[in-house]
């Protein structure tokens, strides 16, 4: 059997088979890039940087034609709103995580808040610089997964993908619960309904993302701008104050500061660093979702990455400076950000603006996952590690199935945790550092092989980043292991094994379909069409019209029962059939039980044995109501018959849909 070349598909969208002809070469090697279990079509994988090729979509001068879907893709500013909410929202809990750990060493320990924050900011700068390089080298998106797939092997790539998936899912649950926690802190009466509120917020975010990433960016642009503006204003005002403007928020609350502690150990600093590193989650989201940007996508994504890093770094360092300037002490029941807003702006309307903006952004920070994870799942689907349905796009460039899957898993986590953020936080940020480290190591290998201009400096940058993120991953995992991080350690290999199992299943399907090889020439065979009927109607007439058009022979079959109440109906059908005389034989299949599918399947199976050279098709007529709710009124006979035929025979199943209109005489 000859072989056929397979079309290369871009990771961000299905291969366009209508754009040009497929070249068949008898001597071409087999390139098994993917299998679609439903259609038997192949899918490409696409690795490395994109190569510009003039094709059907190119303009007269060979330049790419304008993208008709550009309005459904992001600008740099929209990308900041759609993909940076996770990182921006971490400003609300990143500095607080550092302060709460250092509080164990008393007021002396709080003096190390700024040095720890500066270390995190330095790591942030390295990550931003590295991910700018990732965006340029892998403009098809995928971030850590794309880098590892190309340079570190499949198993390492799947580990990176699994770690990012876990982090993205946890980000949704943590963000929503944190936002609702801020709401219930302001309105304690809502505390008992926190799970319902969490699910309502999740439904809102999911609905917006199903309309497209651009619509989500537009919806979240104002809350993002208000939050960034209020935090920067708070920092600017606070730097000019010699003393807190107000301490009303913290008054009456018990301090959590340890007393009589005068030493800070290396372990405590490492734990504070690990806790503060939660502020770095979301930095990789832009690199994962490069295809979501307008052309030139890579350049816009790089600008977004730099803007994200600059804003996040300024806010983290600025807040840490204010913590030291106002000698802030953490207290129970009040966030550090609320105390800083009180101290900088006073207990007035500006204070409430900061609190409200923080609450909204925390709840909406889940949008980062909805922007990055569906694209990543699409790439995994193209590489046959997830069901291919995740690689499909709906209108508005939406990976709808990925969005819905993320929402479903996040909803389960919200219900499991009872809407309590403290249950989920220990699991957070571990996966992302595993992905960070794999990505940096992969980029070291990338520059070593590419040897482009300045490759040594770039390789050193990524190597230094790999060292920092690797140490951070170990520290974060070790310090949070007993608090629940062990679940992530177990979940990672299980997820990788799942990816491998899906890949093996697609490989078996591809082998069974002889995918990549030219099949034998089509040959005509005698055909027989079997039409199940239960009564005479226009649906029966349409079914026989279709059947005589499809096959050489047509036979109508009906299942009859020997019960007294069923005999009149069978006799009426027999009499009406003879009166109609459609030129098609009506065969009665007696059944001793009330089964419908088994007698039909047994008859079709017997036909297959008696007529081995005949192509047998079972045409099942079904009425399709005008309204969705009316489908609940149907008896589902077609589904029962189709299931029995599919289970017990190899016959071709054709389900004929006859659409009914809303008014009388519809369908004519």
Number of C-alpha atoms within 10 A of each C-alpha: 9 15 19 22 19 23 18 16 18 18 25 25 19 17 16 11 10 8 10 9 8 12 11 14 12 13 10 15 14 14 17 19 21 26 27 19 16 9 7 15 16 23 26 23 18 19 16 17 14 13 6 10 11 14 13 12 14 14 12 9 8 13 13 15 14 11 12 7 11 15 13 20 23 26 23 19 16 22 33 26 29 33 32 30 28 30 24 30 30 26 24 25 19 22 28 23 21 26 28 19 23 26 24 19 21 20 19 17 22 24 19 19 26 22 15 24 25 16 14 22 22 14 19 21 17 19 25 22 19 23 30 22 19 28 26 20 20 24 25 27 32 32 29 34 28 30 28 28 22 18 19 19 12 15 15 21 25 26 24 29 32 26 28 32 24 21 25 30 23 24 26 30 32 30 28 33 29 28 24 27 23 20 20 17 14 14 10 11 10 16 16 11 13 20 22 15 19 25 21 14 19 25 15 12 23 21 15 17 24 21 17 20 27 26 19 24 25 16 17 23 18 13 20 25 14 17 22 22 14 20 22 17 17 26 23 14 14 26 17 9 15 10 13 20 17 18 17 12 20 22 11 10 12 12 14 14 22 15 12 10 14 11 12 17 9 9 11 18 19 17 20 26 25 28 27 28 29 25 27 25 25 27 26 29 30 33 30 31 27 31 24 26 24 21 17 12 22 25 18 20 32 23 18 24 27 18 17 23 24 15 14 24 22 14 21 23 21 20 28 26 19 23 26 15 15 19 14 20 19 22 19 13 12 16 17 25 22 19 26 27 32 25 27 28 23 20 18 11 10 17 21 16 15 23 22 19 21 29 24 21 29 28 28 25 32 31 30 28 28 28 29 29 26 26 30 28 25 28 30 26 25 31 25 27 24 21 19 22 17 22 27 18 19 12 12 18 22 22 28 23 19 23 23 17 14 20 24 16 14 23 22 13 18 27 15 13 17 16 28 20 19 12 15 22 21 22 25 25 29 29 28 28 28 24 28 29 24 23 31 29 23 28 29 22 18 23 21 14 11 9 12 11 9 9 16 14 11 21 21 13 18 27 20 17 25 26 14 19 25 20 15 22 22 14 19 28 26 16 18 19 17 11 15 16 23 15 13 20 16 10 15 21 15 13 18 20 17 16 23 18 15 15 21 14 15 22 18 13 18 21 13 10 15 15 24 23 20 15 13 8 5 6 5 7 11 12 16 21 26 24 22 23 20 15 16 14 10 12 18 19 13 14 24 24 12 16 25 15 12 15 16 14 16 24 18 21 18 20 20 22 19 13 11 8 9 11 13 11 15 19 12 13 18 18 12 13 17 13 9 10 11 12 11 13 14 20 14 14 15 13 15 10 12 12 14 18 19 20 21 24 22 16 15 21 17 12 15 17 10 10 12 9 11 16 18 25 21 25 24 22 23 19 14 16 18 14 10 8 8 10 13 9 8 12 9 11 16 18 14 14 22 20 15 17 24 13 11 14 15 14 19 14 18 15 14 18 15 16 15 16 14 11 8 8 8 10 11 8
